[in-house]
């Protein structure tokens, strides 16, 4: 009879612990990336004279939650299998909660814990996703200018204005190209390159064949562009071959030839970051240039029971034998959904059902103690007069 007290009490303790788990699930139903938990009961052994139950372990539900758009560039979700990989000191952590932010050091981190998010470099090695060295894009000198369109063979001259090129310091120079027809050599033109002040920087000759296509021996020229420190860099002007770019055929007094600057830019600051579906970090600068950085590291586990909760929505693995490490979209790994978050996978209707069952179990265990107490009172009453 006394054992009934301990058996009923063990049931009350077990149901009370389970209610704590259900309460935690409900409290985190709006927490991004939260994985709902459930308790597993264990019957105490009869062999050692123990009766009742206890909580053996806590398991986690790893089914996917709904994905909602947030509009924040550093908010990420995974559609499909996998976890974001995080680096904390010498250990690796995993999460489905993609609520990330770039800290003051330029590292992408988990907003809640501050732990760094990992990416894979070209050698497949894990490293922190760091943009501290990429906040400013160094200048790049212009090396190539393409000419396309028609330089009318019936015209004596033509001018192209506003050709902006950059030197090694990123200083912009606006060029003017002056075309003058050679009246002695058929198909020959003199090209004079001037700066915005009218100073001549270079003079060259180009020629066109009788059919109007550029002559291979005279279809390009280059000159040295000097910066304010005296450093020079070569700029090549290319008229192409065949009829793919520039031509010189009869078209009256109208010429349509124009110059396209293919590269080069000034020093520029980082303006925007974004992620692609394969986890590539893309950096966009104020001058319109775009640069791709590293790709996020995605981990998945064949045995998800080996994951245990560390804090919040962060997990660690106790068994890496089933670990798959790669990039989004590779193999069975899911893809990244930019500017979005995966919500909790807590099913409120299931939690309410579990709560009712726990309540009934707790009431029954409590009733067991009450009945055992009444039986003891009856025993005392029956033996009082003896």
C-alpha positions in Angstrom: 0.0 0.0 0.0 2.9 2.4 0.8 4.4 1.6 -2.6 1.2 3.0 -4.2 2.2 6.5 -2.8 5.6 6.3 -4.5 4.1 4.9 -7.8 1.5 7.7 -7.9 4.1 10.3 -7.0 6.4 9.1 -9.8 3.5 9.5 -12.2 2.8 13.0 -11.0 6.5 13.9 -11.4 6.6 12.5 -14.9 3.4 14.3 -16.1 4.7 17.5 -14.5 7.9 17.3 -16.4 6.0 16.6 -19.6 3.8 19.6 -19.0 7.0 21.7 -18.7 8.0 20.5 -22.2 4.6 21.2 -23.7 4.6 24.7 -22.1 8.0 25.4 -23.6 6.7 24.3 -27.0 3.7 26.6 -26.8 5.9 29.5 -25.5 8.1 29.2 -28.5 5.5 28.7 -31.2 6.5 32.0 -32.8 10.3 31.5 -32.3 12.0 31.2 -35.7 13.6 27.8 -36.3 12.4 26.4 -33.0 12.0 22.6 -33.0 9.2 21.2 -30.9 10.2 18.7 -28.2 8.5 15.7 -26.6 9.1 13.5 -23.6 9.6 9.7 -23.8 8.4 7.8 -20.7 10.1 4.8 -19.2 8.5 2.2 -16.9 10.6 1.5 -13.7 11.9 -2.0 -13.4 9.9 -4.6 -11.3 13.1 -6.6 -10.7 14.5 -4.2 -8.1 11.1 -3.6 -6.5 10.5 -0.2 -8.2 7.2 0.8 -9.6 6.0 3.8 -11.6 7.4 5.8 -14.4 9.9 8.4 -15.2 11.0 10.6 -18.2 13.7 8.6 -20.0 14.7 11.3 -22.6 13.6 14.3 -24.6 13.3 14.1 -28.4 12.9 16.8 -31.0 10.7 17.1 -34.0 12.7 18.0 -37.1 9.8 18.5 -39.5 10.0 21.7 -41.5 8.1 24.8 -40.3 6.4 27.4 -42.5 8.6 29.9 -44.3 7.7 33.6 -44.1 9.3 36.5 -46.0 10.8 39.3 -43.9 12.5 41.5 -46.4 15.7 41.6 -44.4 18.7 40.7 -46.5 20.5 38.7 -43.8 17.4 36.6 -42.9 17.6 33.2 -44.5 15.6 30.0 -44.5 16.3 26.5 -45.9 13.8 24.9 -48.1 14.5 21.1 -47.8 17.1 19.2 -45.8 19.9 20.7 -43.8 21.0 23.0 -41.1 23.0 26.2 -41.1 26.5 25.5 -39.7 27.9 27.7 -36.9 31.4 28.0 -35.4 31.8 28.6 -31.7 35.4 28.3 -30.5 36.4 24.8 -31.4 32.9 23.3 -31.7 30.3 23.3 -34.5 26.7 24.1 -33.9 23.6 23.7 -36.1 20.4 25.6 -36.5 17.4 26.0 -38.8 16.8 29.5 -37.4 18.2 31.9 -40.1 17.8 35.1 -38.1 21.3 36.4 -38.9 23.1 39.8 -38.8 26.5 41.2 -39.7 28.3 42.3 -36.6 30.6 45.3 -36.2 33.6 43.1 -37.3 31.8 42.2 -40.6 31.1 38.6 -39.6 27.7 37.0 -40.3 26.4 35.9 -36.9 23.3 34.4 -35.3 21.3 37.4 -34.0 20.4 35.7 -30.7 23.6 34.0 -29.6 26.2 36.0 -31.6 27.8 32.8 -32.9 29.5 33.1 -36.3 27.9 31.5 -39.4 30.2 29.2 -41.4 30.8 29.1 -45.1 32.9 26.8 -47.3 35.9 28.2 -49.2 37.1 26.9 -52.6 39.0 24.1 -50.9 35.9 22.9 -49.0 37.2 24.2 -45.7 34.9 25.7 -43.1 35.5 29.3 -42.3 33.6 32.3 -40.8 31.6 34.3 -43.3 33.5 37.6 -43.0 33.2 40.7 -45.2 35.4 43.0 -43.2 38.0 43.1 -46.0 35.3 43.7 -48.6 33.5 46.8 -47.3 35.5 48.9 -49.8 36.1 47.8 -53.4 39.6 48.9 -54.5 39.9 50.9 -57.7 40.5 49.0 -61.0 42.1 50.7 -64.0 40.3 50.5 -67.4 42.1 48.2 -69.7 39.7 47.7 -72.6 37.4 49.9 -74.7 35.3 48.4 -77.6 34.2 50.4 -80.6 31.1 49.3 -82.5 28.8 50.8 -85.1 29.5 52.4 -88.5 32.1 55.0 -89.3 30.6 56.4 -92.5 33.1 56.2 -95.4 31.4 59.2 -97.0 32.2 61.4 -94.0 35.4 63.3 -93.4 35.4 63.3 -89.6 33.5 62.1 -86.5 33.7 62.7 -82.8 32.9 60.5 -79.8 32.5 62.4 -76.5 32.2 61.3 -72.9 34.3 58.1 -72.9 35.1 57.8 -69.1 38.1 55.6 -68.2 39.8 55.1 -64.8 43.5 55.0 -63.9 45.3 52.9 -61.3 44.1 55.2 -58.5 40.5 55.1 -59.6 40.6 58.7 -60.9 38.2 59.2 -63.8 39.4 60.7 -67.1 36.8 61.8 -69.7 38.2 61.1 -73.2 37.2 62.4 -76.6 37.9 60.4 -79.8 38.4 62.5 -82.9 38.3 60.6 -86.2 39.8 62.2 -89.4 39.6 60.5 -92.8 42.9 60.0 -94.6 42.5 61.3 -98.1 45.6 59.5 -99.4 45.2 55.9 -98.1 41.9 54.3 -98.8 40.0 53.1 -95.7 42.5 54.8 -93.4 41.5 57.0 -90.4 43.5 59.0 -87.9 42.2 58.7 -84.3 43.2 61.4 -81.8 42.5 60.8 -78.1 42.1 63.9 -76.1 41.2 64.6 -72.4 38.5 66.9 -71.2 40.8 69.9 -71.4 41.6 69.2 -75.1 45.1 67.9 -74.5 46.1 65.2 -76.9 47.0 62.0 -75.2 47.5 59.7 -78.2 47.3 59.5 -81.9 46.8 56.3 -83.9 45.8 55.0 -87.3 43.0 52.5 -88.1 42.1 51.0 -91.4 39.1 49.3 -93.0 39.1 46.9 -95.8 37.3 47.5 -99.1 34.2 45.7 -97.8 34.1 48.0 -94.7 35.4 45.5 -92.2 38.4 46.4 -89.9 41.8 45.5 -91.2 43.4 42.9 -88.9 46.7 44.8 -88.9 45.1 48.2 -88.0 42.0 47.2 -85.9 43.2 48.3 -82.5 45.6 50.7 -80.6 46.5 51.3 -77.0 48.1 54.1 -75.0 49.3 54.6 -71.4 46.9 56.4 -69.1 48.8 58.2 -66.3 47.4 58.8 -62.7 48.2 61.8 -60.4 51.2 59.9 -59.0 52.7 59.2 -62.3 51.8 55.5 -62.5 50.7 54.4 -66.0 48.3 51.7 -67.1 47.5 50.6 -70.7 44.1 51.2 -72.3 43.3 49.3 -75.5 40.8 50.4 -78.0 39.5 47.5 -80.1 37.5 47.8 -83.4 37.0 44.0 -83.8 37.2 41.8 -86.8 34.8 41.1 -89.6 31.4 42.7 -89.2 30.9 41.9 -85.5 31.9 45.4 -84.1 33.0 48.4 -86.1 32.5 48.9 -89.8 33.1 51.7 -92.3 30.6 51.7 -95.2 28.8 54.5 -97.0 26.0 55.9 -94.9 25.9 59.6 -95.9 27.1 62.1 -93.3 25.8 60.0 -90.4 28.2 57.8 -88.4 26.9 55.5 -85.6 30.2 54.3 -84.2 30.4 54.5 -80.4 32.7 53.4 -77.6 31.9 51.0 -74.7 34.2 51.0 -71.7 34.5 47.3 -70.7 36.1 47.6 -67.2 37.5 49.9 -64.6 36.0 51.7 -61.7 36.8 54.1 -58.9 37.1 53.3 -55.2 33.6 52.3 -54.0 31.9 51.4 -50.8 29.7 48.4 -50.1 26.1 49.3 -50.6 24.1 46.1 -50.4 24.4 42.4 -49.6 22.2 39.5 -50.7 22.2 35.7 -50.9 21.3 33.5 -53.8 19.4 30.2 -53.7 22.7 28.3 -53.7 23.9 30.2 -50.6 26.3 32.6 -52.4 26.9 35.9 -50.7 26.7 38.7 -53.3 28.1 42.1 -52.6 26.9 45.2 -54.5 28.9 48.4 -54.5 27.9 52.0 -55.0 29.5 52.1 -58.4 27.2 49.3 -59.6 29.9 46.6 -59.5 28.9 43.2 -58.1 31.2 40.6 -56.4 30.4 37.1 -55.4 31.9 35.9 -52.1 31.7 32.5 -50.3 28.8 30.1 -50.2 27.1 29.1 -46.9 27.9 25.7 -45.4 24.9 23.4 -45.0 25.0 20.3 -42.8 22.6 17.4 -42.6 22.4 14.3 -40.5 21.1 10.8 -41.3 20.6 10.3 -37.6 19.0 13.4 -36.3 18.5 11.7 -32.9 22.2 12.5 -32.4 21.4 16.2 -32.1 21.0 17.7 -28.7 19.9 21.2 -27.9 22.5 23.6 -26.6 20.6 26.8 -26.3 17.6 28.4 -28.0 17.4 26.9 -31.5 21.1 25.8 -31.6 22.0 22.1 -31.6 25.2 20.1 -31.5 25.9 16.6 -32.7 26.9 13.7 -30.5 27.6 11.5 -33.5 29.2 12.9 -36.7 29.2 9.6 -38.5 26.0 10.5 -40.4 27.1 14.1 -41.1 26.8 15.4 -44.7 28.5 18.8 -45.2 28.1 20.7 -48.4 26.6 23.7 -50.0 22.9 24.5 -50.7 21.4 22.7 -53.6 24.1 20.0 -53.6 22.9 16.4 -53.5 20.0 16.1 -51.0 20.7 19.4 -49.3 18.0 22.0 -49.5 18.2 25.5 -51.1 18.3 28.9 -49.5 15.2 31.1 -49.4 16.6 34.7 -49.2 15.0 37.4 -47.1 12.9 34.8 -45.3 12.7 32.9 -42.0 11.5 29.4 -41.1 9.0 29.6 -38.3 8.6 27.1 -35.4 7.3 23.6 -36.3 5.1 23.5 -33.1 1.6 22.2 -33.9 -0.7 24.0 -31.4 -3.5 21.5 -31.8 -1.2 18.6 -30.9 0.1 20.5 -27.9 -3.4 21.1 -26.6 -4.2 17.4 -27.1 -1.0 16.4 -25.2 -2.0 18.9 -22.4 -5.4 17.3 -21.9 -3.8 13.8 -21.7 -1.1 15.1 -19.2 -3.8 16.7 -17.1 -5.9 13.5 -17.0 -2.8 11.4 -16.2 -1.8 13.8 -13.4 -5.3 13.8 -12.0 -5.3 9.9 -12.0 -1.9 9.8 -10.3 -3.1 12.3 -7.7 -6.2 10.2 -7.2 -4.1 7.1 -6.6 -2.4 8.9 -3.7 -5.8 9.9 -2.3 -7.1 6.3 -2.5 -4.0 4.9 -0.9 -4.3 7.5 1.9 -8.0 6.5 2.5 -7.0 2.8 2.7 -4.3 3.6 5.3 -6.8 5.7 7.3 -9.3 2.8 7.2 -6.5 0.4 8.4 -5.8 2.7 11.3 -9.5 3.0 12.2 -9.9 -0.8 12.2 -6.9 -1.3 14.4 -7.6 1.5 16.9 -9.6 -0.6 19.3 -7.2 -3.6 19.4 
